[in-house]
Amino acid sequence: MFFDGDIMAQPEFLTFEDKRYAIAKLDDAARAQIVNLQVVDGEINHTQQRLAILGTARAAYISALRQALAQAQPEADEAAPTTH
């Protein structure tokens, strides 16, 4: 799905499945679905950004744990469960 028009304003045209539509000429049901897709796309982008932040935080915690355990002596190998 691709919108033609000013990025900050409501787009004038919608390209969907290789067809171009004037948004002003669409009925209310079609325009409502466009809005729904815009909201969902925004949420997906937000979630992807959040996952990237969480992945970075996780990597930092792993690094910090590695440093914290650098001086510790591991216990004898007794089939201890692993978490990483």
Order of alpha helices (4+ residues) and beta strands (2+ residues): beta-beta-beta-alpha
